[in-house]
Amino acid sequence: MLRPNVADEVSAELPDGLVRASVNVAPIAEQGIERSFHKISSDVRPVLSWLVEQRKVLDVEDVEEILREGSAKLETYTLMLAYELLKPSARTAGRRLSVLRGPQKLNGSVGGFVVFPVDPAENADESWQVADAADRLGALGVMSSAIDALEACGFIQRIQSSQNGASIHIPRRIRTFLRRLARIESPTVWSSDNERLARNVLEQGETYFQRLPLAEQLEVHQYAIQSGDVEIAKKTAKYYGTDLREIAYRLSREGRFAAAADVYRAIVEQFDENDAYAWEYFGFNLAREAERRLNQGGSGLTEDERRQIGGAYSRAVAEEKTDNPLYVGRLLGFRAQCGEYVNVEFEERMISYQNSRWKDTARGYFARMVFDGLSRGGRHSERDDLYNLWRRELQGNRFFETAHDE
């Protein structure tokens, strides 16, 4: 299969209008791959068109060979190949601009980014313009040549042009691709750009924020979520708290259990008191924070923590209403950790899950949560006795053997 020379640079001088959201597929059809072209999403077609028609790094045989592995494979390969052919400055701009969702006006700026018409490294006499723009908008700037290159290859697609400027967007499939790269290749820039975009609005004051159209307020909240800043995420969550789950989940995965618990608490206190998931992971993160403290030589569970964790787990089970084995298991396991005798309830649940459609899954997850709770409470002999009673059902159950409450 042909491979490009990644040292080649994309020319920003390709004719205007070369690639648009609605692509003329005739040249590709003449090469015999019209069928392949239409098997991929409309988001990616302009990019494939650019690779085949302009850069000529793919031909009929290449496309058909990749397509044998599925249209998703062709889309991913197409995007990655085009990305590799871009200049580093264009790649960086693409990753940074992927924070923007929906159509954006291109008229000296795009979204919250100022468009620099010159490169100070190449145009020293005009570098003050760049410095002035940077002072006004922080580090949120991209070069116009990078936008031209992204548009030429199909990553940015033009919706319309007028005397007031152009409207452009990065299609969803391409935006998702660039966002993943941004989080991998430049996570610090990704977080700081999102935080700056949110703060640029919030610094105008609460009245200014409240007067923004609903769509713009929701975008500011998205910037806050992606930045990882808990306080501005909670401050901008004016209408619903479901997106706060994303930042709470990330905090929990990073081991910042207390912060994650605070976010889940905000969800149930400010937005949806019936959110079973938020109740469950409010309790879960409180429990993990207490465990972390104990492992570092600190104190064990306080009475207030026992009350909050037990209450959160109980509320999650009550709100879930589906007898979720994970939620029920955590509640029973926590009660076992706190010294309660739970063997009878354990057996009743194990019998009831026998009749469940997902009996092995349900039994495995439920039993593991209870056994982990017994272990945390130092009740190892009781755990072993209980396992021996249910050895036949649990031995070899992959859900029981691999699931751990952590």
C-alpha positions in Angstrom: 0.0 0.0 0.0 1.3 3.5 -0.8 2.6 5.5 2.1 3.1 9.2 2.0 6.3 11.1 2.7 5.2 12.7 5.9 7.9 15.3 5.4 5.9 16.8 2.5 4.0 19.9 3.5 0.5 20.9 2.5 0.4 24.0 0.4 -1.8 26.7 1.7 -2.0 28.1 -1.9 -4.5 25.5 -3.2 -7.4 27.2 -5.0 -10.1 28.6 -2.9 -13.2 26.4 -3.1 -11.3 23.2 -3.8 -13.0 21.3 -1.0 -16.4 22.1 0.4 -19.1 20.4 2.5 -20.8 19.4 -0.8 -18.0 17.8 -2.9 -18.1 17.2 -6.6 -17.4 13.4 -6.8 -17.1 13.2 -10.6 -13.3 13.0 -10.7 -13.3 10.1 -8.2 -16.1 8.4 -10.1 -14.0 8.5 -13.2 -11.3 6.6 -11.3 -13.8 3.8 -10.6 -14.2 4.3 -6.8 -17.5 6.1 -6.7 -19.0 3.1 -4.9 -16.3 3.2 -2.3 -16.6 7.0 -1.9 -20.2 6.8 -1.0 -19.7 4.1 1.6 -18.1 6.5 4.0 -19.7 9.4 5.8 -20.3 12.7 4.2 -18.1 14.3 6.9 -15.0 12.4 5.5 -15.7 12.5 1.8 -14.0 15.9 1.2 -10.8 14.5 2.9 -10.7 11.4 0.8 -11.3 13.6 -2.3 -8.3 15.7 -1.4 -6.1 12.7 -0.9 -7.1 11.0 -4.2 -7.5 14.0 -6.4 -5.0 16.6 -5.2 -2.2 14.9 -3.2 -2.6 11.7 -5.2 -1.3 9.5 -2.3 -4.2 7.1 -2.7 -5.5 5.4 -5.8 -8.3 2.9 -6.6 -6.4 -0.2 -5.3 -5.5 1.5 -2.1 -9.0 2.6 -1.3 -10.6 -0.8 -2.2 -8.0 -2.7 -0.1 -8.7 -0.6 3.0 -12.4 -0.8 2.4 -12.3 -4.6 2.6 -11.7 -4.1 6.3 -14.8 -1.9 6.6 -15.9 1.7 6.0 -14.9 2.7 9.5 -11.3 1.5 8.8 -11.2 3.6 5.6 -12.5 6.7 7.4 -9.9 6.4 10.2 -7.1 5.8 7.7 -8.2 8.7 5.6 -8.2 11.1 8.5 -4.9 9.9 9.9 -3.2 10.1 6.5 -4.5 13.6 5.9 -3.4 14.6 9.3 0.1 13.3 8.7 0.4 15.4 5.5 -0.4 18.7 7.3 2.2 21.1 8.5 2.8 20.9 12.3 1.2 24.4 12.7 -2.0 23.2 10.9 -2.1 20.0 13.0 -1.9 22.1 16.1 -4.6 24.5 14.9 -6.9 21.6 14.0 -6.5 20.1 17.5 -7.2 23.4 19.2 -10.1 24.4 17.0 -11.8 21.0 17.7 -13.0 22.5 21.0 -15.6 24.4 18.9 -18.9 22.8 18.1 -21.4 24.0 15.4 -21.0 26.6 12.7 -18.5 29.4 13.4 -18.2 32.8 11.8 -14.8 33.4 10.2 -14.2 37.1 10.2 -10.9 38.0 11.9 -11.7 35.4 14.5 -13.3 32.0 14.8 -15.2 31.1 17.9 -13.0 32.4 20.8 -9.8 32.3 18.7 -8.3 35.3 17.1 -7.0 34.6 13.5 -3.5 35.9 13.1 -2.9 37.1 9.5 0.9 37.0 9.9 3.5 34.8 11.5 5.7 36.9 13.7 8.6 34.6 13.0 8.4 35.4 9.3 7.0 39.0 9.5 8.9 40.8 12.2 7.6 44.2 11.2 4.0 43.2 11.8 4.6 41.0 14.9 3.1 43.7 17.1 -0.3 42.9 15.7 0.1 39.3 16.9 1.3 40.5 20.3 -1.6 42.9 20.7 -4.1 40.1 19.8 -2.4 37.7 22.2 -2.7 40.3 25.0 -6.4 40.7 24.4 -7.3 37.1 24.1 -4.6 35.2 26.0 -3.0 32.4 24.0 -6.1 31.7 22.0 -4.9 32.4 18.5 -4.4 30.5 15.2 -2.7 31.4 12.0 -4.8 32.1 8.9 -2.5 29.9 6.8 -3.3 27.0 9.1 -7.0 27.5 8.7 -6.5 27.7 4.9 -4.6 24.3 5.0 -7.3 22.7 7.2 -10.0 23.9 4.8 -8.1 22.7 1.7 -7.8 19.2 3.1 -11.4 19.0 4.2 -11.0 19.1 7.9 -12.7 22.5 8.0 -15.7 22.8 5.7 -17.3 26.0 4.5 -21.0 26.4 5.0 -21.6 29.7 3.4 -19.9 33.0 2.5 -21.3 36.6 2.7 -20.2 40.1 3.0 -20.1 39.6 6.8 -17.7 36.7 6.5 -17.7 33.0 6.0 -19.4 30.4 8.2 -17.3 27.3 8.7 -17.4 24.2 10.8 -15.5 21.0 11.6 -17.8 18.1 11.0 -18.6 15.9 13.9 -16.6 12.8 12.7 -13.5 14.9 12.1 -14.0 16.9 15.3 -14.1 13.7 17.3 -10.9 12.5 15.6 -9.1 15.7 16.3 -10.3 15.9 19.9 -8.9 12.5 20.6 -5.5 13.5 19.2 -5.7 16.8 21.3 -6.2 14.8 24.5 -3.3 12.5 23.6 -0.7 14.9 22.0 -1.4 18.1 23.8 -3.6 17.5 26.9 -2.3 20.6 28.7 -3.1 22.9 25.8 -6.5 21.2 25.4 -7.4 21.9 29.1 -6.1 25.4 29.1 -7.8 26.4 25.9 -11.2 25.2 27.2 -10.7 26.9 30.5 -9.7 30.2 28.8 -12.8 30.0 26.5 -15.0 29.6 29.5 -13.4 32.3 31.6 -13.4 34.8 28.8 -17.2 34.7 29.0 -17.5 34.4 32.8 -15.2 37.4 33.3 -17.8 39.5 31.6 -20.1 39.0 34.6 -23.1 36.9 35.6 -25.5 39.3 33.9 -23.6 39.0 30.6 -23.6 35.2 30.8 -27.4 35.0 31.6 -28.2 37.2 28.6 -26.4 34.9 26.2 -28.5 32.7 23.9 -29.1 29.2 25.5 -26.9 27.5 22.9 -24.0 29.8 23.8 -24.5 29.2 27.5 -24.4 25.4 26.9 -21.2 25.8 24.9 -19.5 27.7 27.8 -20.5 24.8 30.1 -18.9 22.4 27.6 -15.7 24.3 27.7 -15.8 24.2 31.5 -16.4 20.4 31.5 -13.5 19.8 29.1 -11.2 22.0 31.1 -11.5 19.9 34.1 -12.1 22.9 36.4 -14.7 21.8 38.9 -15.8 25.2 40.1 -16.5 26.8 36.7 -18.1 23.5 35.6 -20.6 23.8 38.5 -21.0 27.5 38.0 -21.9 27.1 34.3 -24.3 24.1 34.7 -27.4 26.3 34.7 -30.0 23.9 33.2 -28.9 20.4 33.8 -26.2 18.5 35.6 -25.7 15.4 33.4 -22.6 16.7 31.7 -21.0 17.1 35.2 -20.8 13.4 35.2 -18.0 13.5 32.7 -15.8 15.7 34.9 -16.7 13.7 38.0 -15.8 10.4 36.3 -12.5 11.9 35.1 -11.6 13.1 38.6 -12.5 9.7 40.1 -10.3 7.9 37.5 -7.4 10.2 38.5 -7.8 9.2 42.1 -9.2 12.6 43.1 -12.1 11.0 45.0 -13.0 13.9 47.3 -13.4 16.3 44.3 -15.4 13.7 42.4 -17.7 13.2 45.3 -18.3 17.0 45.5 -19.3 17.1 41.9 -21.7 14.1 42.3 -23.1 15.8 45.4 -23.8 19.0 43.3 -25.7 16.9 40.7 -28.1 15.5 43.3 -28.4 18.7 45.3 -28.8 21.2 42.5 -30.1 19.4 39.5 -31.7 16.0 39.9 -32.3 14.5 43.3 -33.5 11.3 41.6 -30.3 10.6 39.7 -29.4 7.0 40.8 -26.0 7.0 39.0 -25.0 10.3 40.8 -26.1 9.0 44.2 -24.2 5.7 43.6 -20.9 7.4 42.7 -21.3 10.1 45.3 -21.2 7.2 47.9 -18.5 5.3 45.9 -16.1 8.3 45.9 -16.7 9.1 49.5 -15.8 5.5 50.4 -12.7 5.5 48.2 -11.5 8.8 49.7 -11.9 7.3 53.2 -10.1 4.2 52.1 -7.2 6.3 50.6 -6.9 8.2 53.9 -6.8 5.0 55.9 -4.1 3.5 53.6 -2.0 6.5 54.1 -2.0 6.1 57.9 -5.0 8.3 58.6 -8.2 7.6 60.4 -10.9 5.2 59.3 -14.5 5.9 58.5 -16.2 8.6 60.6 -19.8 8.3 61.7 -20.7 11.1 59.4 -19.0 9.3 56.5 -20.8 6.0 57.3 -24.1 7.9 57.3 -23.5 9.7 54.0 -22.1 6.6 52.2 -24.8 4.3 53.4 -27.4 6.9 52.6 -26.1 7.5 49.1 -25.9 3.7 48.3 -29.5 3.2 49.7 -30.8 6.1 47.6 -29.2 4.8 44.5 -30.8 1.4 44.9 -34.2 3.0 45.6 -34.0 5.3 42.6 -32.6 2.7 40.2 -35.7 0.5 40.5 -34.2 -2.3 38.4 -32.5 -4.4 41.2 -29.1 -3.4 39.8 -26.7 -6.1 41.1 -23.8 -3.7 41.2 -25.6 -1.1 43.3 -27.3 -3.7 45.5 -23.9 -5.4 46.0 -22.1 -2.2 47.0 -24.8 -1.4 49.5 -24.7 -4.8 51.1 -20.9 -4.9 50.9 -20.7 -1.5 52.7 -23.0 -2.7 55.4 -20.8 -5.8 55.8 -17.8 -3.6 56.0 -19.5 -1.7 58.8 -20.0 -4.9 60.8 -23.6 -5.9 59.9 -24.5 -9.6 59.4 -25.6 -9.8 55.7 -25.4 -13.6 55.0 -29.2 -14.1 54.8 -29.7 -11.2 52.5 -26.8 -12.4 50.4 -28.3 -15.8 49.9 -31.7 -14.4 49.1 -30.2 -12.2 46.4 -28.1 -15.0 44.9 -31.3 -17.1 44.6 -33.2 -14.3 43.0 -30.5 -13.7 40.5 -30.7 -17.4 39.5 -33.9 -16.4 37.7 -32.4 -13.3 36.1 -31.9 -13.2 32.4 -28.3 -12.2 33.2 -27.8 -14.6 36.0 -24.1 -15.2 35.7 -23.3 -11.5 35.2 -25.7 -10.5 38.1 -24.4 -13.1 40.5 -20.7 -12.3 39.7 -20.9 -8.6 40.1 -23.2 -8.8 43.2 -21.0 -11.4 45.0 -17.8 -9.5 44.2 -19.1 -6.3 45.7 -20.2 -8.0 48.9 -17.0 -10.0 49.3 -14.9 -6.9 48.8 -16.9 -5.2 51.5 -16.3 -8.1 53.9 -12.6 -7.9 53.1 -12.5 -4.2 53.9 -14.1 -4.8 57.2 -11.5 -7.4 58.0 -14.1 -10.2 58.1 -12.0 -12.7 56.0 -13.2 -15.9 57.6 -16.8 -15.0 57.1 -16.0 -14.1 53.5 -14.3 -17.5 52.9 -17.2 -19.4 54.6 -19.7 -17.6 52.4 -17.6 -18.4 49.3 -17.4 -22.1 50.1 -21.2 -22.2 50.3 -21.5 -20.8 46.8 -18.3 -22.1 45.3 -20.1 -24.1 42.6 -21.9 -21.0 41.3 -19.0 -18.6 41.7 -15.9 -20.7 40.7 -15.2 -19.9 37.1 -17.6 -17.0 36.9 -15.5 -14.4 35.0 -17.5 -11.5 36.3 -16.9 -12.5 39.9 -13.2 -13.2 39.3 -12.4 -10.0 37.4 -14.7 -7.4 38.9 -13.4 -5.4 41.9 -14.9 -2.4 43.6 -12.2 0.1 42.8 
